[in-house]
Amino acid sequence: MTSDTAPRQAYNPAAASRPGWHDRVHPVVPWLVGLLVLLPVPLLMRNAYHQYVVNVICINIILAVGLNIVKGFSGQVTVGHVAVAAIGAYSSAVFALHLGLPFWLALPGALVVTAIAGAMVGVPAFRLEGAYLALATLGLAESVRIVISGTESLGGAIGLENIPAPNFFGHVLDTHKSYYYVVMPAALFGMYFSFSILRSDIGRAFKSIREDQLAAAASGVNVRKYKLIAFVLSALYAGTAGSLKAHMSPGFLNPNDYTLTEMITLLLMVVFGGIGHIWGGVVGAIVVTIINDLTQDYYQYRMVIFGSIIVLTVMFMPRGIGGIIDDFFIRRRFKAIRESRANAS
Amino acid sequence: MSRFLKQTLRAALPAATLAMGMATAPAMAQDNVIRVGVTLRMVVENGLKYGQMVKDELEAVNAAGGINGKKIEIILLDDECKPDKGIANVNRFIHQHKVHLVLGSTCSSVSLPMVDITAKEEVPQIVPHSTNANVTKKNSAWVFRTAVSERFYASVHAKYLSENVGKKVAYLYTTDSAGIGFARDYMAFMRKTYNIEPLYEAQMQETDLDFRSHLLKIKSLGAEVLAIGGQSDAIARIAQQSFEVGIPSRVRRVAASAASNAPVPELAGDAAKGLTFAAAFVCTDDRPVAQQFVKMVQTKYGVRCPDHDFSQAYETAQLVKLALGKAQLTLTDASLKADRAAIRDAFANIRDYQGLASGPISFCAEPTPQCRDGNRTGILVEYTKGGKDYDMRVLARVSFEADFGLGQ
């Protein structure tokens, strides 16, 4: 049979699985294209406040994607993510203020500290699950905030001031526009790294633990090891977000910004976006940050609006936006398969 | 759709969502309108009323034809005493609403980063409530403060009590900025003036409920003064528990400025009797201007005895009207920078403003605490009765030199 006589729409599984030119492209290339697409965003902003909101969104994306690793991928209930972000923020600030390190060294330093903190948070997860793990991490989160509040060298309850903005070859990135070029690539890299984790052996181990710990252990997955890895990886994200927030103009940190309210807002991003869905978490971070901003004018009703969103999401959209996106693509895929089979027959 | 294209589109999704969000932003700022951004802590009792009163006071001039014929637009936001919210609010005021003046905030931890932003963006800011000394020590040319700075407050207590009550002071305070600042300044004064160390010192959490173990220790040490730092509920609890553990009433209870807030005598009940605090205003002030204000708050906002946060919010609104009236404003997009500078200069020219404050309020042009801490008179107030129908009296009225407390 020649190609001229062959049915044009025939479903051919062999051909479908044959690698196309796009499959030969390195996985990082789409992300570089994404980076190029997002580069001119500051030019689209009406004013510097919008740019500020975009920067906050980028930081929240890093936080949400990081929380998704431990909560979405590996199914561990934690409410200590904000505390780990606080540890990252204060570590980075202390490295910059007390040791005089530039941001580019303070950030990796903060990541080391948060990785250790993440491991410490992860240890209770060896024996605890569900509500008990949530309580343990909640206790840790409150402890961190209280310790910061009472530590004079960390600025105590008043706060830590004058944290320097990053300096890039003599150019101080202390405007919202210039800082975008620090937080946006960081957010994109965080997403890319998260996808890489999800598609790796580690990601599969996380998911097996999430689905059934006993079955995972019976299949040879070292549950303790992978739980610890999940917490450490998640902490690295929180540390990055914390450090980026600390060095963002005006360079001010206060323990009041790391309370249970912030943790609930972060959980809302992940739940609204869809637990376990990286893109869902990203969209959740964007939507919740924008809702948070738009409802500032209605401060009397803001918490009611937020509470309602959580309740309605859990009731009517339990898998969040990510679930809807998944369903959409699955339906499209099945439709395409059905159509091609129909054409073939 | 190819995987490559799909992934690329997905990467662009955040940008698209952002653009949609940003499209909902308010329209451009109007010409010939004076825009004032107000950010306060409004999630506490009376917080909404402070904010509403400031808004009402400033908008009232519109009904009377505006200031020099120009209307005022108020953008009122709640910062929840969270620096992140305060930073977002002030950025929004400056960049989105293009305000001519920022008014805020209540908590020092919020006002401090706001000062950095207004200084950088060159927008005048008037601080109604925050007492932390660093608010004006940043030497911003754009900041003015109506509240009495803690560098004065601390010494109102310390000076009067060390001379009239005793020097054996026990300190019990919570880890909020007001509580820490109060205790730290009191201790610093005692060390510097008398070389006396604290008889006892303990720092508690804001959420702590039981202070009895510390109070029993303080009782056994024979303190002459019990210094209580913290917010309203902590002050009320400590005052109440101090009597429960048997600390005699001759031991003078002195508390941070939050003791002036109505919930303290109401929560503490009889234990409030004898509790002393420094303030900028007391509702029993019998001057006609003060009584007129008290009556207005009672009628309009349903508060029987407005505390000094009320009076300072009101005072700030009056100062704003005064400064806006004196400033030569063009009020176009192009003149925004010049208008902001004109408002700053008008504030700097306010001298001996006699309002509700216990002393006159004066500012000047130098960007120093001496010039920008306009209210330098504190009063020492004592509760003479607790409970819902609480009462109080003025123990002393103390004015300070402009550079007092800066050498510490």
Interface residues (C-beta under 8 A of the other chain):
Chain A: G20 H22 D23 V25 V29 P30 W31 V33 G34 L35 V37 L38 V41 L44 M45 R46 N47 A48 Y49 H50 Y52 V53 V54 V56 I57 I61 I146 S149 G150 G156 A157 I158 G159 E161 H176 L188 S249 P250 G251 F252 L253 N254 N256 D257 W279 V282 V283 I286 V287 I290 D293 L294 Q296 D297 Y299 Q300 R302
Chain B: S2 R3 F4 L5 Q7 T8 R10 A11 A12 L13 P14 A15 T17 L18 A19 G21 M22 T24 A25 M42 L48 L77 D78 C81 K82 P83 D84 K85 I87 A88 N89 N91 R92 I94 H95 Q96 S108 S109 L112 P113 D116 I117 K120 N132 N134 T175 D176 S177 G179 I180 G181 Q203 Q205 E206
